[in-house]
Amino acid sequence: MPDRNLKYKFDNFCYDSFEILKDQNKFILHFSVDDKYSFSPEYEINLDNLSDISQIEYEIFTFGLSEIPSYYKTFCASKIIINAGYLNNDQILFWQNLFEKGLGEFFYKNQIDFRNLINISCNSDRFKDRTLEKNRYEEIKVLVPIGGGKDSIITGEMMINKGINFSWFSLGDDNTRNNVIKISGNNKVFSISRDININFSLIKQLNNEGFPNGHVPISSVFAFGAVIIAKLHGFSYIAISQEKSANIGNVEYLNTNINHQYSKSYEAELAIHNYINTYISKDINYFSALRNLNEIQISKLFSQYSKYFNSFISCNKTQNQSVWCGNCAKCAFTYLILSPFINRNILIDIFKKDLLNDPELLSLYRELAGDEKIKPFDCVGTFEEVSLAFYLTYEKYLKEDLEIPFILKNIDVKKGEKNLNLLTEINSEHIIPEFLLT
């Protein structure tokens, strides 16, 4: 066995069981590690219209599988043992691939040798003989997971403009999401609570003691949480909001492309779509409504919806405070990608400062533009999209006779001119249903 560079060694991470407490409108997952640590995260969900808990047992079991990386990463045990339900060999391969690639950034930043690390086995026959329902839904009903940023807003507005019956799905609760939902005018929302402070209190304590910590494939948790809601309320489609740019990784590590956004990639989208159709329901179709677009195009679309300007937030550091931190890669990228399409003074009002005039962000902007070796580990666009945004912003400042800000003076803005095709290109690699394309 290779040296994993792990301070602590653990043998078995177990997904032991789950409970559905209908009368309390919640479900509980149970995980354990070498009989030394145990975790029982709780999730609140409205189960009032559920006649029999057996109707969503498999969906809850599957959601529990998607939560494994959130706890497993702390221990990186030699084996992951599934006692809560049955998985065949193809399912095991799906989860091993999702965990390994979804935890890629975590492995890289902690310098953990992940090769052949994740080994899943199953000790249960529960659900083994389960059969899939078919053709249960007749009308088009779409569930749109919302994070509070510009992408899910565009998906929601797309549904509104096309007159499609849709509802929002929220994993957890914060003011940003609530404000966006209110502004949209569509107050139909379903949620599953995921209290980080309660569910991960022991994990945080262990992190403070030196156990490893890092990024997890949270979009897959959103995906399988949405499946529960879709099954409960008869949604035929789950429309996520991931663009083409999410396919591009950040760095090579152990001969593997490490992508912060792996669980948002087309590869993951297609794998999850097929998994749902093969093992959960043939009537629930999971897809990204924005996969045919890039970040430049999405930002241009978003610029048309000024009603959201003072409410949308996608800063991972301070979203729960409903403000932009103004110092991270996501803030820097979002400010820049919107700059060609939104008035400078409006952007300053949104972000509470002019990020393109902040000298302390120069190195970060150079990383975003590809002038450094590694793309920032955040949900940001490609080097080509960033370079084009610099070029378009620079040309806009010249046209409007505005003073050129510090960042634009210290970046090669001209190299983005060769990427003008991004304004009109359409990505054909997607599984968007026909009713959204016509």
C-alpha positions as CSV (number, residue, x, y, z in Angstrom):
1,M,0.0,0.0,0.0
2,P,1.4,3.4,-0.9
3,D,2.1,6.1,1.7
4,R,-1.1,8.0,1.7
5,N,0.4,11.0,3.7
6,L,-2.3,10.5,6.3
7,K,-1.7,11.6,9.9
8,Y,-4.3,9.1,11.2
9,K,-5.1,5.7,9.9
10,F,-8.6,4.2,9.8
11,D,-9.9,0.9,8.4
12,N,-13.7,1.1,7.9
13,F,-16.1,3.9,7.1
14,C,-19.6,2.5,7.4
15,Y,-22.9,3.8,6.1
16,D,-24.9,1.9,8.6
17,S,-28.5,2.8,8.2
18,F,-31.1,5.6,7.9
19,E,-34.4,6.5,9.5
20,I,-37.5,8.3,8.2
21,L,-39.5,9.9,10.9
22,K,-42.7,10.9,9.1
23,D,-44.5,12.4,12.2
24,Q,-41.4,14.6,12.8
25,N,-40.9,15.6,9.1
26,K,-37.3,14.5,9.1
27,F,-34.9,11.7,8.2
28,I,-31.6,10.7,9.9
29,L,-28.5,9.1,8.4
30,H,-26.1,6.9,10.4
31,F,-22.4,6.7,9.7
32,S,-19.6,5.2,11.8
33,V,-15.8,4.9,11.6
34,D,-14.0,1.9,13.2
35,D,-16.5,1.9,16.1
36,K,-14.7,5.0,17.3
37,Y,-16.7,7.8,15.8
38,S,-20.3,8.0,14.8
39,F,-22.4,10.6,13.0
40,S,-26.2,10.9,12.7
41,P,-27.0,13.9,10.6
42,E,-30.6,15.0,10.6
43,Y,-32.5,16.6,7.7
44,E,-35.9,18.3,7.9
45,I,-38.3,17.8,5.1
46,N,-42.1,18.2,4.7
47,L,-43.6,14.7,4.5
48,D,-47.2,15.6,5.0
49,N,-48.3,14.2,1.7
50,L,-46.4,10.9,2.1
51,S,-48.7,8.0,2.7
52,D,-46.1,5.3,3.2
53,I,-42.4,5.9,4.0
54,S,-41.5,3.0,1.7
55,Q,-42.3,5.4,-1.2
56,I,-39.1,7.3,-0.6
57,E,-36.9,4.8,1.3
58,Y,-34.6,4.2,-1.7
59,E,-34.3,7.9,-2.5
60,I,-33.3,8.6,1.1
61,F,-30.8,5.7,1.0
62,T,-29.3,7.1,-2.2
63,F,-29.1,10.6,-0.7
64,G,-27.1,9.1,2.2
65,L,-24.6,7.7,-0.3
66,S,-24.1,11.2,-1.8
67,E,-23.3,12.6,1.7
68,I,-20.5,10.0,2.4
69,P,-17.7,12.3,1.1
70,S,-18.7,15.0,3.5
71,Y,-17.7,12.7,6.4
72,Y,-15.4,10.2,4.8
73,K,-12.8,12.9,3.9
74,T,-12.0,13.4,7.6
75,F,-10.8,9.9,7.9
76,C,-9.9,8.5,4.4
77,A,-10.5,5.0,5.7
78,S,-9.3,2.0,3.7
79,K,-12.8,0.7,3.1
80,I,-16.2,2.2,2.7
81,I,-18.8,-0.4,3.8
82,I,-22.5,0.1,2.8
83,N,-24.8,-1.6,5.3
84,A,-27.9,0.6,4.6
85,G,-28.8,-0.9,1.3
86,Y,-27.8,-2.9,-1.8
87,L,-25.4,-1.8,-4.5
88,N,-24.5,-3.9,-7.5
89,N,-21.0,-3.7,-9.1
90,D,-21.9,-1.0,-11.6
91,Q,-23.4,1.2,-8.8
92,I,-20.3,0.7,-6.8
93,L,-18.2,1.9,-9.7
94,F,-20.4,4.9,-10.1
95,W,-19.9,6.0,-6.5
96,Q,-16.2,5.2,-6.4
97,N,-15.7,7.4,-9.5
98,L,-17.8,10.2,-8.1
99,F,-16.1,10.2,-4.7
100,E,-12.6,10.0,-6.2
101,K,-13.0,12.8,-8.8
102,G,-15.3,14.8,-6.6
103,L,-12.7,14.8,-3.8
104,G,-9.9,15.5,-6.2
105,E,-9.2,19.1,-4.9
106,F,-9.3,17.8,-1.3
107,F,-6.7,15.1,-2.2
108,Y,-4.5,17.6,-4.0
109,K,-4.5,20.3,-1.3
110,N,-3.8,17.7,1.5
111,Q,-1.3,15.9,-0.8
112,I,-3.0,12.6,-0.2
113,D,-2.3,9.7,-2.6
114,F,-5.8,8.8,-3.7
115,R,-4.9,6.0,-6.1
116,N,-6.9,2.9,-5.2
117,L,-7.8,4.6,-1.9
118,I,-11.6,4.5,-2.3
119,N,-12.8,0.9,-2.0
120,I,-16.6,0.4,-1.6
121,S,-18.2,-2.9,-0.6
122,C,-21.8,-3.7,0.2
123,N,-23.1,-6.0,3.1
124,S,-26.8,-5.6,2.5
125,D,-29.5,-7.1,0.2
126,R,-32.1,-4.5,1.1
127,F,-33.6,-3.0,-2.2
128,K,-31.8,-5.8,-4.2
129,D,-35.0,-6.9,-5.9
130,R,-36.5,-3.4,-6.2
131,T,-38.2,-2.6,-9.6
132,L,-38.5,0.8,-11.2
133,E,-41.7,2.7,-11.7
134,K,-42.4,4.0,-15.2
135,N,-44.6,6.7,-16.8
136,R,-45.9,8.0,-13.5
137,Y,-45.7,11.7,-14.6
138,E,-47.7,13.0,-17.5
139,E,-47.2,16.8,-17.3
140,I,-43.9,18.7,-17.5
141,K,-43.0,19.8,-14.0
142,V,-39.5,21.1,-13.4
143,L,-37.6,21.4,-10.1
144,V,-34.8,24.0,-10.2
145,P,-32.2,23.8,-7.5
146,I,-31.2,27.3,-6.3
147,G,-27.9,28.4,-4.9
148,G,-28.5,32.2,-5.0
149,G,-26.2,33.0,-7.8
150,K,-26.7,34.2,-11.4
151,D,-26.9,30.8,-13.0
152,S,-29.9,29.4,-11.2
153,I,-31.6,32.8,-11.7
154,I,-31.2,32.5,-15.4
155,T,-32.6,28.9,-15.4
156,G,-35.6,30.2,-13.4
157,E,-36.2,33.1,-15.7
158,M,-36.0,30.7,-18.7
159,M,-38.8,28.6,-17.2
160,I,-40.9,31.8,-16.5
161,N,-40.4,33.1,-20.1
162,K,-41.4,29.7,-21.6
163,G,-44.4,29.4,-19.3
164,I,-43.1,26.1,-17.8
165,N,-44.5,24.9,-14.5
166,F,-41.5,24.9,-12.1
167,S,-40.6,25.1,-8.4
168,W,-37.4,25.9,-6.6
169,F,-35.5,23.4,-4.6
170,S,-33.3,24.6,-1.7
171,L,-30.8,22.5,0.2
172,G,-30.6,24.4,3.5
173,D,-31.9,27.9,4.0
174,D,-30.4,31.4,3.8
175,N,-31.5,34.9,3.1
176,T,-29.9,35.1,-0.3
177,R,-31.9,32.2,-1.7
178,N,-35.1,33.5,0.0
179,N,-34.6,37.0,-1.5
180,V,-34.0,35.6,-5.0
181,I,-37.1,33.4,-4.8
182,K,-39.2,36.3,-3.7
183,I,-37.9,38.6,-6.5
184,S,-38.6,35.8,-9.1
185,G,-42.3,36.0,-8.4
186,N,-42.5,32.2,-8.2
187,N,-42.8,31.4,-4.5
188,K,-43.2,27.6,-5.0
189,V,-40.3,26.2,-3.2
190,F,-39.4,22.8,-1.6
191,S,-36.5,22.4,0.8
192,I,-34.5,19.9,2.7
193,S,-32.7,21.4,5.7
194,R,-29.0,20.6,6.1
195,D,-27.8,22.3,9.2
196,I,-24.0,22.5,8.9
197,N,-23.4,23.8,12.4
198,I,-25.3,20.8,13.9
199,N,-24.5,18.0,11.5
200,F,-20.9,18.8,11.2
201,S,-20.0,19.9,14.7
202,L,-17.8,16.8,15.4
203,I,-16.2,17.1,12.0
204,K,-15.2,20.7,12.7
205,Q,-13.8,19.7,16.1
206,L,-11.7,16.9,14.5
207,N,-10.5,19.4,11.8
208,N,-9.3,21.7,14.6
209,E,-7.4,18.7,16.0
210,G,-5.5,18.1,12.7
211,F,-7.8,15.8,10.8
212,P,-7.9,16.7,7.0
213,N,-10.5,19.0,5.6
214,G,-11.4,20.3,2.2
215,H,-13.8,20.5,-0.7
216,V,-16.5,17.9,-1.4
217,P,-18.7,17.3,-4.4
218,I,-21.7,19.2,-3.0
219,S,-23.5,19.4,-6.3
220,S,-24.2,15.7,-6.1
221,V,-25.7,16.2,-2.7
222,F,-28.0,18.8,-4.3
223,A,-28.8,16.4,-7.1
224,F,-29.9,13.4,-4.9
225,G,-31.7,15.7,-2.5
226,A,-33.7,17.1,-5.5
227,V,-34.5,13.5,-6.4
228,I,-36.3,13.0,-3.1
229,I,-38.4,16.1,-3.7
230,A,-39.1,15.0,-7.3
231,K,-40.3,11.6,-6.1
232,L,-42.5,13.2,-3.4
233,H,-44.1,15.8,-5.5
234,G,-44.2,14.4,-9.1
235,F,-41.5,16.4,-10.8
236,S,-40.5,14.9,-14.2
237,Y,-37.4,17.1,-14.6
238,I,-34.6,18.4,-12.3
239,A,-32.9,21.4,-14.1
240,I,-29.5,22.3,-12.6
241,S,-27.6,25.4,-13.8
242,Q,-24.1,24.3,-14.8
243,E,-22.5,25.8,-17.9
244,K,-19.9,24.4,-20.3
245,S,-17.1,26.0,-18.4
246,A,-17.5,23.7,-15.4
247,N,-15.9,20.9,-17.5
248,I,-12.4,22.5,-17.3
249,G,-10.1,21.4,-14.4
250,N,-7.6,23.3,-12.3
251,V,-4.4,21.3,-12.1
252,E,-2.8,17.9,-12.8
253,Y,-2.1,15.7,-9.7
254,L,-0.9,12.1,-9.8
255,N,-1.6,12.0,-13.6
256,T,-5.2,13.0,-13.0
257,N,-7.0,16.2,-13.9
258,I,-8.3,17.8,-10.7
259,N,-11.5,19.8,-11.2
260,H,-12.9,21.8,-8.4
261,Q,-16.2,21.7,-10.3
262,Y,-16.2,18.0,-11.1
263,S,-19.7,17.4,-9.7
264,K,-20.9,20.3,-11.9
265,S,-19.2,18.9,-15.1
266,Y,-21.0,17.3,-18.0
267,E,-19.4,14.0,-17.2
268,A,-20.9,14.0,-13.8
269,E,-24.2,15.4,-15.1
270,L,-24.5,12.5,-17.6
271,A,-23.5,9.9,-15.0
272,I,-26.0,11.1,-12.5
273,H,-28.7,11.3,-15.2
274,N,-28.1,7.7,-16.2
275,Y,-27.9,6.5,-12.6
276,I,-31.3,8.1,-11.7
277,N,-32.9,6.6,-14.8
278,T,-31.3,3.1,-14.3
279,Y,-31.7,2.7,-10.5
280,I,-34.2,5.3,-9.1
281,S,-36.8,6.3,-11.7
282,K,-37.2,6.3,-15.4
283,D,-39.5,9.3,-15.0
284,I,-37.1,11.8,-13.4
285,N,-34.7,13.4,-15.9
286,Y,-31.7,15.3,-14.5
287,F,-30.0,17.8,-16.8
288,S,-28.4,21.2,-16.9
289,A,-30.4,23.9,-18.6
290,L,-27.3,26.0,-19.3
291,R,-24.9,23.4,-20.5
292,N,-25.0,24.8,-24.1
293,L,-23.8,28.2,-22.9
294,N,-20.6,29.6,-21.5
295,E,-19.9,32.1,-18.7
296,I,-19.7,35.1,-21.1
297,Q,-23.1,34.3,-22.6
298,I,-24.8,33.6,-19.2
299,S,-23.4,36.9,-17.8
300,K,-24.8,38.8,-20.8
301,L,-28.2,37.2,-20.2
302,F,-28.1,38.0,-16.5
303,S,-27.4,41.7,-17.2
304,Q,-31.0,41.9,-18.5
305,Y,-32.4,41.1,-15.1
306,S,-31.5,44.1,-13.0
307,K,-34.2,43.3,-10.4
308,Y,-31.8,40.7,-9.0
309,F,-28.6,42.8,-8.9
310,N,-28.8,43.7,-5.2
311,S,-29.9,40.2,-4.1
312,F,-27.8,37.6,-5.9
313,I,-24.7,36.3,-4.1
314,S,-22.4,33.5,-5.0
315,C,-19.5,34.2,-2.7
316,N,-18.7,31.0,-0.8
317,K,-17.2,32.9,2.1
318,T,-20.0,35.3,3.0
319,Q,-23.1,34.2,1.2
320,N,-24.8,33.3,4.5
321,Q,-24.3,37.0,5.4
322,S,-25.9,38.1,2.1
323,V,-22.8,40.1,1.1
324,W,-19.8,39.7,-1.3
325,C,-16.5,39.4,0.5
326,G,-14.7,41.2,-2.4
327,N,-11.5,39.3,-1.9
328,C,-11.9,35.8,-3.2
329,A,-11.7,34.3,-6.6
330,K,-15.4,33.9,-7.0
331,C,-16.0,37.6,-6.2
332,A,-13.2,38.7,-8.5
333,F,-14.4,36.5,-11.4
334,T,-18.1,37.5,-11.0
335,Y,-17.2,41.2,-11.0
336,L,-15.1,40.8,-14.1
337,I,-17.4,38.6,-16.1
338,L,-20.3,41.0,-15.6
339,S,-18.2,44.1,-16.3
340,P,-18.7,44.1,-20.1
341,F,-22.4,44.1,-19.7
342,I,-23.3,46.1,-16.5
343,N,-22.5,49.7,-15.7
344,R,-19.4,50.2,-13.5
345,N,-21.3,52.2,-10.9
346,I,-23.9,49.6,-10.6
347,L,-21.3,46.9,-10.1
348,I,-19.6,49.0,-7.4
349,D,-23.0,49.3,-5.7
350,I,-23.4,45.5,-5.8
351,F,-19.9,44.6,-4.6
352,K,-19.4,47.7,-2.4
353,K,-16.1,48.4,-4.0
354,D,-14.4,48.5,-7.5
355,L,-12.6,45.2,-7.6
356,L,-10.8,46.1,-10.8
357,N,-9.2,49.0,-8.9
358,D,-7.9,46.9,-6.0
359,P,-4.1,46.2,-6.4
360,E,-4.3,43.4,-3.9
361,L,-6.4,41.4,-6.4
362,L,-3.8,41.6,-9.2
363,S,-2.2,38.2,-8.5
364,L,-5.7,36.6,-8.3
365,Y,-6.8,38.2,-11.6
366,R,-3.6,36.9,-13.2
367,E,-4.4,33.4,-12.0
368,L,-7.9,33.7,-13.4
369,A,-6.4,34.8,-16.7
370,G,-4.1,31.8,-16.9
371,D,-0.9,33.8,-16.3
372,E,0.0,31.5,-13.4
373,K,0.3,27.7,-13.3
374,I,-3.0,26.9,-11.5
375,K,-6.5,28.0,-12.0
376,P,-8.1,29.2,-8.7
377,F,-10.0,26.5,-6.9
378,D,-13.5,28.0,-7.1
379,C,-16.5,28.0,-9.5
380,V,-14.9,30.3,-12.0
381,G,-14.7,30.4,-15.8
382,T,-12.0,29.3,-18.2
383,F,-8.9,31.3,-19.0
384,E,-10.4,32.1,-22.4
385,E,-13.6,33.5,-20.9
386,V,-11.6,35.6,-18.4
387,S,-9.3,36.9,-21.1
388,L,-12.3,37.9,-23.3
389,A,-14.0,39.6,-20.3
390,F,-10.8,41.7,-19.8
391,Y,-10.7,42.6,-23.5
392,L,-14.4,43.5,-23.6
393,T,-14.3,45.5,-20.4
394,Y,-11.2,47.4,-21.6
395,E,-12.9,48.3,-24.9
396,K,-16.0,49.4,-23.0
397,Y,-14.0,51.7,-20.8
398,L,-12.3,53.2,-23.8
399,K,-15.6,53.7,-25.6
400,E,-17.2,55.3,-22.6
401,D,-14.1,57.4,-22.0
402,L,-13.7,56.0,-18.4
403,E,-10.4,56.0,-16.5
404,I,-8.7,52.6,-17.0
405,P,-8.6,50.8,-13.6
406,F,-5.5,49.4,-12.0
407,I,-6.1,45.8,-12.9
408,L,-6.7,46.5,-16.6
409,K,-3.5,48.5,-16.7
410,N,-1.5,45.5,-15.4
411,I,-3.1,42.7,-17.4
412,D,-2.6,41.8,-21.1
413,V,-6.1,42.7,-22.1
414,K,-5.5,42.4,-25.8
415,K,-5.0,38.6,-25.8
416,G,-8.7,38.2,-25.2
417,E,-9.6,39.5,-28.6
418,K,-8.9,36.1,-30.2
419,N,-11.7,34.6,-28.1
420,L,-14.6,36.8,-29.5
421,N,-16.2,33.6,-30.9
422,L,-17.3,32.8,-27.3
423,L,-20.0,35.4,-27.6
424,T,-21.9,33.4,-30.1
425,E,-20.7,29.7,-29.8
426,I,-23.2,27.1,-28.8
427,N,-22.1,23.9,-27.1
428,S,-23.8,20.8,-28.6
429,E,-22.7,18.5,-25.8
430,H,-25.7,18.6,-23.6
431,I,-28.9,16.7,-22.7
432,I,-31.3,19.6,-22.6
433,P,-34.9,18.5,-23.4
434,E,-36.4,19.7,-26.5
435,F,-39.1,21.8,-24.8
436,L,-36.4,24.2,-23.6
437,L,-34.6,24.4,-26.9
438,T,-37.6,25.4,-29.1
